[in-house]
Amino acid sequence: MSLFRTAFRPSVLTARVRQYATEAAPKTKSNLLPLTLALGGVGGLGYYVYATRTGAASPPLASALNPDEFVTFSLKKVVPYNHNSSTFTFALPPNTSSKLPVASCVVVQAADPEALKDKKGNPVVRPYTPTSAADNTGEIEFLIKKYETGVMSKYIHSLKPGDSLKIKGPIHKFPYKENEFDEVTLIGGGSGITPLYQVITHALASPFNTTKFKLLFSNVTEEDILLREDLDALAKKHPKTLEVVYLLDKPKPDWKGATGFINADVIKKYVAPPSQERTIVFVCGPPGQVAALAGKKAGFQQGEIGGVLKELGYTAEQVFKF
Ligand SMILES: Cc1cc2nc3c(=O)[nH]c(=O)nc-3n(C[C@H](O)[C@H](O)[C@H](O)COP(=O)(O)OP(=O)(O)OC[C@H]3O[C@@H](n4cnc5c(N)ncnc54)[C@H](O)[C@@H]3O)c2cc1C
């Protein structure tokens, strides 16, 4: 799984190098040639590293997805992740990628719409956020947890390489803008980590990021924590801008981390108070957790702000439910 995402574009990079060159240029001296050459070299080298790591030197990729229609994709491989979750990789046409903006997800349905129907006879549709980068060429990857009583997750876990799934997107969630906030708290539960992971990996890939991210990630047991290695590696790489707090409902005796549900005390301890400007709280977890912390979602709509966050004084503008 690539941790490096296209968080900044070459045009932005060169513009910022240009801006830096203007600000850094001594105003009284007239011969700017050595400085210009030096900055040009630094900018060129920076762009070379950026371009080779992201493939930005190639022409922009076409999107394999359609926001208005389901497109059928073939399952390439399934790799078990833990006791109830697996990574599913679907093939995209050559030279295409998902091009999903941050933050956004896709919705999926069975390739045969007759195969999975809800009580009203409509095809079952569920949202998923890929764990692969938006510019991943030829593939899209999902980490999906199987719920024994779940309709779609159980169906996807029954698929074998060569089987198909219909995918539609992007479904826009929160239009993430670099450095719009001083602090972003991400509250996740179980497989609700994937939309939050999309935001974190995208934001931290940019050398210009100054936003501090705090992830409060709750799970039942240590074995349930998804993407832990990736999150720990990111926190190690970005100690000033990412803090990860794992909370377990049923920890083993040797667990040294936080325990219990995320409640008012946990929020008061870790989250910037509602009086602080330029902060936001993102919530994505099981429906019960979202309702208890931030109020019930109304289908794909936000629904009213409620729960613990409302009681602590957070407003609808300061909370986003995925
Ligand atoms: C924006 C977004 C992105 C998502 N991305 C992912 C992802 O990348 N990977 C992933 O595995 N899931 C993801 N989900 C959750 C996913 O959409 C489904 O809700 C989940 O797979 C269960 O669907 P189901 O049809 O199997 O279960 P359902 O038939 O809808 O529900 C069956 C039972 O499971 C419970 N249940 C439903 N959803 C959850 C849940 N999320 N947590 C705990 N219990 C639940 C229900 O209360 C019910 O009892 C995402 C959700 C959202 C909103």
The ligand as an ORCA input file, in Angstrom:
! r2SCAN-3c Opt
* xyz 0 1
  C     -17.842      6.880      4.251
  C     -17.791      5.428      4.662
  C     -16.719      4.660      4.274
  C     -16.638      3.321      4.656
  N     -15.535      2.605      4.314
  C     -15.428      1.326      4.722
  C     -14.248      0.568      4.412
  O     -13.333      1.045      3.754
  N     -14.196     -0.724      4.874
  C     -15.226     -1.303      5.597
  O     -15.117     -2.473      5.969
  N     -16.340     -0.599      5.872
  C     -16.482      0.671      5.463
  N     -17.621      1.376      5.741
  C     -18.790      0.641      6.332
  C     -19.593     -0.010      5.193
  O     -20.198      0.966      4.383
  C     -20.729     -0.897      5.700
  O     -21.504     -0.194      6.614
  C     -20.233     -2.180      6.348
  O     -19.456     -2.920      5.431
  C     -21.431     -3.036      6.803
  O     -22.286     -3.230      5.704
  P     -23.133     -4.571      5.599
  O     -24.047     -4.436      4.436
  O     -22.236     -5.764      5.614
  O     -23.921     -4.574      6.973
  P     -25.451     -4.181      7.193
  O     -26.286     -5.232      6.551
  O     -25.656     -2.762      6.749
  O     -25.579     -4.227      8.741
  C     -25.578     -5.471      9.444
  C     -25.258     -5.265     10.900
  O     -23.984     -4.678     11.082
  C     -24.095     -3.443     11.815
  N     -23.219     -2.491     11.152
  C     -23.399     -1.912      9.965
  N     -22.374     -1.110      9.663
  C     -21.540     -1.189     10.703
  C     -20.297     -0.592     10.999
  N     -19.697      0.254     10.170
  N     -19.726     -0.929     12.180
  C     -20.312     -1.791     13.050
  N     -21.477     -2.381     12.809
  C     -22.080     -2.075     11.676
  C     -25.539     -3.029     11.720
  O     -25.938     -2.283     12.850
  C     -26.236     -4.361     11.625
  O     -26.445     -4.906     12.884
  C     -17.700      2.720      5.409
  C     -18.788      3.507      5.788
  C     -18.839      4.843      5.432
  C     -20.022      5.656      5.851
*
